[in-house]
Structures are given as structure tokens and as C-alpha cells.
Amino acid sequence: MDQRTSGADALSQNKDAAPALVGVTCGLAAALFWALGFAATRHGLKLGFTPVDLLVHRYVWSGIAFLPLVFRAGISDLCGIGWSRGLVLMVLGGPVMSLISYTGFLFVPLGHGSVIQPSCATLGGLLLAVVVLKEHISASRLAGAVVIVGGLGVIGAESIGHIGADGVLGDLIFVLTGLMFAGFGAALRHWRVSAVSAALVINVLSLLLLPVYIATVGLAHVAAIGVSENAIQALAQGVLAGPAALYLYAVSVQRLGVARAAVFPACVPALTLLTGWLLLGEPPTMLQAAGLVTVLCGFYLAQRQR
């Protein structure tokens, strides 16, 4: 009888562990794909792509893939979100925010944008949760916010001391895009829009920008860079960092819950610095590494429930 009971308990534990393992694997893969998107952006800009070129790769391919889904769910009201709210989400978390973010990498190294943008998204999210959503913020999360600010100060010191005015401008650009993404998250929660529905709508609405791009910029410039490099950007921006990462993160949330899955976006800065070092040959400086460690400690505190 005892052996049967212990065997049943072991089988139950294995069944419980399997979804958790899938959730962790999907969460780590999503974080890696987001990091590869940052690295691909930096690589593309160094090769001669403009921020607008990268924007097209980021949204057009996924927009075409998602178009049938949006038509099926209802194009007249954009999957129930509505056109006015859809346009707001497109500005805060779609191509407008992405275009500004890509521009920041023209001024500062990869390590700055990959740390500052998600950090400011976390800080802005905490602020909006208190001011707009009237949520209670624990002492641990408040302490985490203070630590994150300290880490950002370390990275900002590098910009002032080693890069100059361009570095400060680049850092401020990532502060802006981080706050924009915080507004995007707050809007999703306030309007009770799922992340998947928002991604579908944003990518499809972004197709409206394609005729403007073709008419004003044209395709000759991106074609001259080469098929292989365009394929890299289409894969990294339009597949991995876009719909693939979103889907994997959604699976992670389903298997682990929101609180546990929130750890994985916090891994993006470290993974971005690592991929930038391995793939682009951009090792982090001592100040970037110190700022990253400080920010990661702040992330840990900010995500605790008490």
C-alpha cells in the first residue's frame, strides 16, 4: 500500500514538473529571442540599415502573417479593441516606439539600450500602477525602483564621461521608449486587452505604413545591402523578437503564472550584453557591467510580492 502511494506521489510530482519545465524553457527562449532582436538592431544599423528599414522588417512580415487572424476576429472593431485604442497601442508599444528605440542605437552602444529601456519600463510601470491604476506598491518593489535608478545612474555616468552629448541623447531616447512601453502595459491592464490580441492588432495596423515607406524611401537601399543581411533582419526582427517571443512568453505565463514568468523579461539585459559580446564583438565595459548587476538586483526586488 505504501509503495503504491509513493508511486502515485512520484507520478503526480512528475506531472506537475512537466508544465513548469515547459514554462521555464519557453520563458528563457523568449528572453533570448528579445535579446537577439536588440543585437540584430545594432548589427543592422552598423551595416547601413536605417531605423525605418528595420521597422519594416520588424512589423511587415508578422503583419502579413497575422492579417487573416484579425480579419477572422473582426477587422471592423479590431478584434474587439477598437480603432482608437488600437492606434494608441500602436504608438506606445508598436512601430512608433520601435522607431524611436532603433534611433537610440545610433548614439550609444548595445549595452545602454538593452538595460535602460527595460529598466525605465519597470520604473514607469510601477509609477503608473500607483498613479493611474491605484495599486498598492510594496516596500520591496519601492526599494527595487530605487536600486534600478542607481544602476541607471552608473550607466548614465559612462555616457557623460566617455561618450559625451550624443551618449546622453541616446540614453534619454531609451528612457523615453521605456516609459512609452510602461504606458503600453498600463493601457493593456486598464482596457483589459490581452497581449496576444494587442500584438495581432499592432502588427496588422503597421501594414498601413508600408505604402508610405515604399513611396518615400523605396526598396533600392535595402536591396543593395544584400539578400542574406535582409534575411537575417527578417528572421531576427520579424519572427524571433516579434511573434515567436510573444507566443513563447504567453506559454510561460500560462504554465508558471504572471509573477514567476515576470523573471524572464528581466533576463533580457544580461542576455543582450552576452549576445552582443559573442555575436558582435562588443564586450561590456566595467561601468556597463556594474550598472547591469545593480539593475538586475533592482529587478529582483521590484518583482517580489512583498
C-alpha positions, -999 to 999 in steps of 0.1 A, spaced: 0 0 0 28 24 9 47 16 -23 15 23 -44 11 56 -25 47 66 -30 45 57 -67 14 78 -71 30 107 -54 61 105 -77 38 103 -108 19 134 -96 51 153 -90 63 144 -125 31 156 -140 34 189 -120 70 193 -130 64 189 -167 44 221 -173 68 241 -151 98 228 -172 80 238 -204 72 272 -189 108 278 -179 121 267 -213 97 289 -232 104 319 -209 141 316 -214 137 312 -252 115 343 -253 141 363 -234 169 351 -257 148 360 -288 143 395 -275 180 398 -268 188 387 -303 164 413 -316 184 440 -298 217 426 -312 203 424 -347 192 460 -345 227 471 -335 242 449 -363 218 462 -389 225 499 -381 262 493 -383 258 478 -418 238 507 -432 202 499 -425 182 529 -413 158 527 -383 129 528 -408 143 499 -427 145 478 -395 110 489 -386 97 474 -419 114 441 -412 100 441 -376 64 446 -385 56 438 -421 63 401 -421 44 394 -389 16 418 -400 11 398 -432 10 365 -412 -15 379 -387 -38 396 -412 -61 366 -417 -64 362 -379 -75 398 -375 -100 395 -404 -114 364 -388 -118 380 -354 -133 412 -368 -115 440 -387 -143 465 -381 -136 467 -344 -100 453 -345 -106 421 -325 -129 440 -301 -102 465 -291 -115 494 -313 -97 516 -337 -89 545 -313 -75 522 -287 -56 502 -313 -39 533 -327 -29 543 -291 -14 509 -285 4 511 -319 21 544 -308 30 533 -273 41 497 -280 43 494 -317 62 509 -347 64 544 -333 81 533 -301 103 509 -320 114 536 -345 125 558 -316 143 529 -299 162 520 -331 173 556 -334 189 554 -299 213 527 -310 228 552 -335 242 571 -305 251 546 -278 265 510 -275 242 480 -273 246 477 -235 229 511 -229 197 505 -247 193 469 -236 195 479 -199 180 514 -199 148 507 -219 135 477 -198 146 494 -166 126 525 -174 97 503 -185 97 488 -150 100 521 -132 73 537 -154 51 506 -148 54 510 -110 46 547 -112 16 543 -135 4 514 -113 2 538 -83 -9 570 -100 -33 557 -127 -44 522 -116 -44 530 -79 -25 498 -70 -6 494 -37 32 491 -41 51 471 -15 82 483 2 103 457 -16 91 470 -50 98 506 -40 133 496 -29 138 478 -62 129 510 -80 155 530 -61 181 503 -68 172 504 -105 176 542 -106 211 537 -90 220 513 -118 208 537 -144 229 564 -128 260 543 -132 253 537 -169 245 574 -174 278 583 -158 296 564 -186 277 584 -212 286 617 -197 323 608 -191 331 587 -221 306 593 -250 296 629 -245 264 647 -256 255 620 -281 256 594 -254 233 614 -231 209 619 -260 209 581 -268 203 573 -231 174 598 -229 159 582 -261 158 548 -243 143 565 -212 115 578 -234 109 544 -251 109 526 -217 83 550 -204 63 545 -236 63 508 -231 52 513 -195 23 533 -208 15 504 -232 14 479 -204 -8 502 -182 -32 507 -211 -35 469 -216 -43 464 -180 -67 494 -178 -86 483 -210 -82 446 -202 -67 438 -235 -47 406 -238 -11 408 -250 -18 384 -279 -48 405 -292 -27 437 -289 2 421 -309 -22 410 -336 -37 444 -340 -4 463 -338 13 442 -364 -17 444 -388 -21 482 -383 16 486 -390 10 474 -426 -6 508 -432 29 523 -431 43 501 -458 29 521 -488 43 553 -472 77 536 -469 77 524 -505 66 558 -518 90 579 -498 121 557 -492 118 529 -518 133 495 -518 166 502 -536 185 510 -504 177 478 -485 181 457 -517 216 470 -521 226 457 -486 221 421 -498 197 392 -496 214 375 -467 215 405 -444 179 413 -451 170 377 -443 188 380 -410 168 411 -401 135 395 -413 142 364 -391 155 383 -360 131 412 -361 100 399 -379 100 363 -364 121 358 -333 118 391 -315 82 396 -326 56 368 -328 78 339 -317 89 357 -284 54 368 -277 40 333 -282 67 317 -260 62 343 -233 25 337 -233 30 300 -229 54 307 -200 27 329 -183 1 301 -187 24 274 -173 41 294 -145 18 323 -137 23 361 -142 46 366 -112 70 338 -119 71 345 -157 80 382 -150 115 370 -142 123 363 -178 120 398 -193 144 408 -165 170 384 -181 169 403 -214 196 430 -205 221 403 -194 214 381 -224 217 411 -247 251 420 -234 262 384 -237 249 380 -273 264 414 -282 297 403 -269 296 369 -286 280 378 -319 290 415 -325 323 416 -306 311 444 -283 323 434 -247 306 454 -219 326 480 -201 331 479 -164 306 506 -158 280 488 -181 286 456 -162 283 473 -128 251 491 -139 237 458 -152 243 440 -119 227 468 -99 197 469 -122 192 431 -120 192 434 -82 166 461 -86 145 439 -109 146 411 -83 133 434 -56 107 451 -79 92 417 -88 88 404 -53 52 404 -40 61 418 -5 
